Amino acid sequence: MAPFITRRSAVQIVASAGAMAATPSWAQAKAARAIYPVAVPIYYAQYVADRGGFFKDAGLDCKLTQGGSGVKTREIVASGQADLGIGDITHPMQLANHGRGGRALMPVDTRSNSAVFIIRKDLADQGIKTLEAFANWKRPDGRKPIISVSSIGGTNHVWSSYYMELFGLDQKVTFLGTGNVDTMLGSFKTKQVDVLVNAAGILKECEEQGWGTLLFDGGDEANWNKYIGGKIPVTAHFTLQATIDKDPAKMQAIVTALWRATQWIKTHTPEEIYGVIEPFVASTSRDANIFDIDLMKKITDFEGIIDAASYQRGSKVWFREMTGIKPLKMEEVVTTTFVEAAKKA
């Protein structure tokens, strides 16, 4: 992935990585901004880096902001208003496809925790138990059933649409972007939408509130291995090449903080992790969040490297008509330089 880093930048990166641990608390902190889409535990590396002090330890005064959806997060990064975003790996691919130099810096997970299809309880009670039965159902006004995702083009949409295409059902439903957790749940419980696609913790919340139940779990290990075939970097930390070029040392500090936060997550319990990230995920219950965190730990990529096999495996999902993304070689969008330096530090 070295072509994206100049020789001078590489020297700055290594130097900054080696010095980072020794940065005194009184040193001048470097301003940075990171963006996450919505308030769910899948983005917990950013939350822990913030609340756990890893950004600060890396010499950063990092402002962490909610984007409102994956697509909005991508737009903020594309505009240069943020140094780093986290979201579906298709976001930096979209940026690369449009000449914006999107770069995936470090994977977050190995399979999706955001492909859980949750059906309204009243529809489940009518006997709708499969995706096929749901797709063949019609709303009272005769329209197609509606599947709620956070944003069109975001993680929920990418993976739920892939499954619907795989089963030949995509033309029988309508996808609707409904925003953050609060608005997603609001549209679901008021029956404005019929199926909500999100994380397992959201499913638990819906079950506890009596709003919905499981229809299909695309992130379940058995389903994933059957239909997807193995490890894929579904979610990633990403930025622009222009942002890297502007201040590679700052980008190294950000990635090092995220790497250390991820390793902290690896060695702590879901309850301890929730204790740190609670302010970011307060829209759902403690039990639902701990349940989600426990599942996330099982699929988190603690190695932090996107390899050729997993990239090739994901190509069938990323490069298709729905996403509109033209095929990209791995080296055109992925750079591992920063995480490799973080590991050495």
C-alpha positions in Angstrom: 0.0 0.0 0.0 3.1 2.2 0.0 2.3 4.1 -3.2 -0.1 6.3 -1.2 2.6 7.5 1.2 5.5 9.6 0.1 9.0 8.8 1.4 9.0 12.0 3.5 5.6 11.1 4.9 6.7 7.6 5.8 9.6 9.0 7.8 7.3 11.3 9.6 4.9 8.5 10.3 7.5 6.1 11.8 9.0 8.9 13.9 5.6 10.0 15.2 4.6 6.4 16.0 7.8 5.8 18.0 7.5 9.0 20.0 3.8 8.8 20.7 3.9 6.9 23.9 6.3 9.4 25.3 4.1 12.5 24.5 3.8 14.4 27.8 0.3 15.2 29.0 1.2 18.9 29.0 2.3 19.0 25.4 0.4 21.0 22.9 -2.5 18.8 21.7 -3.2 18.6 18.0 -6.8 19.3 17.0 -8.6 16.5 15.2 -12.1 15.5 14.3 -13.6 12.0 13.9 -17.1 11.1 12.8 -19.3 8.1 13.5 -22.7 7.5 11.8 -25.2 6.5 14.5 -25.4 5.6 18.2 -24.7 1.8 18.1 -21.9 -0.2 19.7 -20.4 -1.3 16.4 -18.4 2.0 16.4 -17.1 1.4 19.9 -13.4 1.8 18.9 -14.0 5.5 18.4 -16.0 5.8 21.6 -13.3 4.0 23.6 -10.5 6.0 22.0 -12.4 9.2 23.1 -13.7 8.2 26.5 -10.7 6.0 27.4 -8.2 8.7 26.8 -6.4 7.1 23.9 -6.8 10.1 21.6 -5.4 12.3 24.4 -2.5 10.0 25.1 -1.6 10.2 21.3 -1.3 13.9 21.6 -4.7 14.7 20.1 -7.5 17.0 21.1 -10.0 15.0 19.1 -13.6 16.0 18.7 -15.9 13.0 18.2 -19.2 13.8 16.3 -22.2 11.8 15.2 -22.8 12.1 11.5 -26.4 10.9 11.5 -25.9 8.1 9.0 -23.1 6.4 7.1 -23.7 8.5 4.0 -23.6 11.8 5.9 -20.4 10.6 7.6 -18.9 10.0 4.2 -19.9 13.4 3.0 -18.4 15.1 6.0 -15.1 13.3 5.5 -15.3 14.1 1.7 -15.7 17.8 2.5 -12.5 17.8 4.6 -14.4 18.8 7.7 -13.3 15.6 9.5 -10.0 13.7 9.6 -11.5 10.3 9.9 -14.8 8.5 9.5 -15.9 5.0 10.5 -18.5 3.1 8.5 -19.1 0.5 5.7 -15.9 0.0 3.7 -17.9 1.0 0.6 -17.7 4.6 1.7 -14.0 5.0 1.0 -14.6 3.0 -2.2 -17.3 5.5 -3.3 -14.9 8.3 -2.6 -12.1 6.6 -4.6 -14.5 6.0 -7.5 -15.3 9.7 -7.6 -11.7 10.8 -7.6 -11.7 11.9 -4.0 -8.9 9.5 -2.9 -10.8 7.5 -0.3 -8.6 5.3 1.9 -9.6 2.5 4.2 -7.0 2.5 7.1 -8.0 -0.3 9.4 -10.8 -2.8 9.5 -13.3 -2.9 12.3 -14.9 -6.3 12.0 -14.8 -9.7 10.2 -18.5 -10.1 9.4 -21.6 -7.9 9.7 -23.4 -7.2 12.9 -25.8 -4.9 11.0 -27.6 -7.3 8.8 -30.3 -8.4 11.3 -33.8 -8.2 9.7 -36.3 -7.4 12.5 -40.0 -7.7 11.5 -42.9 -5.9 13.2 -44.5 -8.2 15.8 -48.0 -7.8 14.4 -46.7 -9.1 11.1 -44.9 -12.0 12.7 -48.1 -12.8 14.5 -49.8 -13.0 11.1 -47.5 -15.9 10.2 -44.8 -14.0 8.2 -41.7 -16.0 9.2 -39.4 -15.8 6.2 -37.9 -13.2 3.9 -39.9 -14.7 1.0 -43.2 -14.5 2.8 -42.4 -10.9 3.8 -41.5 -9.9 0.3 -44.8 -11.3 -1.0 -46.9 -9.5 1.6 -48.5 -6.1 0.6 -49.1 -3.1 2.8 -52.8 -2.2 3.4 -52.7 0.3 0.6 -51.3 -2.3 -1.8 -47.7 -1.0 -1.8 -44.6 -3.1 -1.5 -43.4 -3.8 2.1 -40.9 -1.3 3.4 -37.5 -2.1 4.8 -36.0 0.5 7.1 -32.2 1.1 7.0 -30.2 3.9 8.5 -29.3 5.4 5.1 -29.5 4.4 1.5 -25.9 3.4 0.7 -24.9 2.7 4.3 -24.0 -0.6 5.9 -27.5 -1.7 6.7 -28.6 -1.1 3.1 -25.5 -2.6 1.5 -25.9 -5.9 3.3 -29.7 -6.2 3.5 -29.9 -5.4 -0.3 -27.3 -8.0 -1.1 -29.2 -10.7 0.8 -32.5 -9.6 -0.9 -30.7 -9.8 -4.3 -29.2 -13.2 -3.5 -32.7 -14.6 -2.7 -34.3 -12.8 -5.8 -36.5 -10.6 -3.6 -35.0 -7.2 -4.1 -37.6 -6.0 -6.6 -40.5 -6.9 -4.2 -39.6 -4.4 -1.4 -38.8 -0.7 -0.9 -35.8 0.4 1.1 -36.1 3.6 3.1 -33.4 5.5 5.0 -34.7 6.5 8.5 -31.6 7.9 10.2 -30.4 7.5 13.7 -31.5 4.9 16.3 -34.2 7.2 17.7 -35.8 7.8 14.4 -35.4 4.3 13.1 -37.1 2.9 16.2 -39.8 5.6 16.0 -40.7 4.7 12.4 -40.7 1.0 13.3 -42.9 1.1 16.4 -45.4 3.4 14.7 -45.6 1.0 11.8 -44.4 3.4 9.2 -42.0 0.7 8.1 -42.4 -3.1 8.2 -38.9 -4.5 8.7 -36.0 -2.8 10.4 -32.4 -3.8 9.5 -29.8 -3.1 12.2 -27.6 -4.7 14.9 -28.5 -7.5 17.2 -28.7 -5.1 20.1 -31.5 -3.2 18.3 -33.3 -6.6 17.9 -33.1 -7.2 21.6 -34.5 -3.7 22.3 -37.4 -4.3 19.9 -38.1 -7.7 21.5 -38.0 -6.3 25.0 -40.4 -3.5 24.0 -42.8 -5.8 22.1 -42.2 -4.0 18.8 -40.6 -6.7 16.7 -38.9 -10.0 16.4 -36.2 -11.7 14.3 -37.0 -12.5 10.7 -33.5 -13.3 9.4 -30.0 -12.7 10.7 -27.5 -12.2 7.9 -24.6 -11.8 10.4 -25.3 -15.1 12.1 -22.1 -17.2 11.7 -23.8 -20.1 10.0 -25.7 -17.9 7.5 -22.6 -15.8 7.0 -20.4 -18.8 6.1 -23.1 -20.3 3.9 -23.9 -17.2 1.9 -20.8 -15.0 2.2 -18.0 -17.5 2.6 -15.8 -16.2 5.4 -14.0 -13.1 6.8 -14.7 -9.8 5.2 -13.8 -6.2 6.4 -17.4 -5.0 6.5 -16.7 -1.8 8.5 -13.5 0.3 8.4 -11.9 3.5 9.6 -11.4 5.7 6.6 -10.1 9.1 5.4 -9.0 10.9 2.2 -5.6 10.8 0.6 -5.6 14.6 0.8 -6.0 14.4 4.6 -3.1 12.0 4.8 -0.9 14.2 2.7 -1.8 17.3 4.7 -0.6 15.8 8.0 0.6 12.2 8.0 1.8 12.5 11.6 -1.6 13.4 12.8 -3.2 10.5 10.9 -0.7 8.2 12.5 -1.6 9.5 15.9 -5.3 8.9 15.2 -4.8 5.3 13.9 -2.5 4.5 16.8 -5.1 5.7 19.3 -7.8 3.6 17.5 -5.5 0.5 17.5 -4.8 0.8 21.2 -8.5 1.3 21.9 -9.3 -1.8 20.0 -6.7 -3.8 22.0 -8.2 -2.4 25.2 -11.6 -3.7 24.0 -10.1 -7.2 23.5 -9.0 -7.5 27.1 -12.1 -6.1 28.8 -15.6 -7.4 29.5 -18.8 -6.2 27.8 -19.8 -4.6 31.1 -16.6 -2.7 31.4 -16.8 -1.6 27.8 -20.3 -0.4 28.3 -19.2 1.6 31.3 -16.9 3.6 29.0 -19.1 4.0 26.0 -22.6 4.5 27.7 -22.9 8.2 26.8 -22.7 7.4 23.1 -25.3 4.6 23.1 -27.9 5.8 25.6 -30.8 5.5 23.1 -31.1 1.8 23.9 -31.1 -0.1 27.2 -28.1 -1.2 29.1 -29.0 -4.9 28.6 -29.4 -4.4 24.8 -26.0 -2.7 24.6 -24.1 -5.2 26.6 -25.7 -8.0 24.5 -24.5 -6.2 21.3 -21.1 -5.5 22.7 -20.7 -9.2 23.5 -21.5 -10.1 20.0 -19.3 -7.4 18.6 -16.3 -8.7 20.5 -16.7 -12.0 18.7 -16.5 -10.4 15.3 -14.1 -7.5 15.9 -10.9 -7.6 13.8 -8.3 -7.4 16.5 -5.5 -8.0 13.9 -6.4 -4.8 12.1 -5.2 -5.8 8.6 -7.2 -6.2 5.4 -5.8 -9.1 3.4 -6.2 -10.0 -0.2 -8.5 -13.0 0.4 -11.0 -11.1 2.5 -11.0 -8.2 0.0 -11.7 -10.6 -2.9 -14.5 -12.3 -0.9 -16.2 -8.9 -0.3 -16.0 -7.9 -3.9 -19.2 -9.6 -4.9 -21.1 -7.4 -2.3 -19.2 -4.1 -2.9 -19.0 -4.1 -6.7 -22.5 -4.5 -8.0 -25.2 -2.4 -9.7 -26.9 -1.4 -6.4 -23.8 0.2 -5.0 -22.7 1.7 -8.3 -19.1 1.2 -7.3 -16.8 0.3 -10.2 -14.3 -2.5 -9.2 -11.2 -1.3 -7.4 -8.0 -3.2 -6.8 -7.2 -3.5 -3.1 -4.1 -1.2 -3.4 -6.3 1.5 -4.9 -8.4 1.9 -1.7 -6.6 0.2 1.2 -3.5 1.4 3.0 -2.1 -0.6 5.9 0.9 1.6 6.6 -0.5 3.4 9.6 -1.8 0.4 11.5 1.5 -1.5 10.8 3.3 1.5 12.4 0.9 1.5 15.3 1.5 -2.2 16.0 5.3 -1.6 16.1 4.8 1.4 18.5 
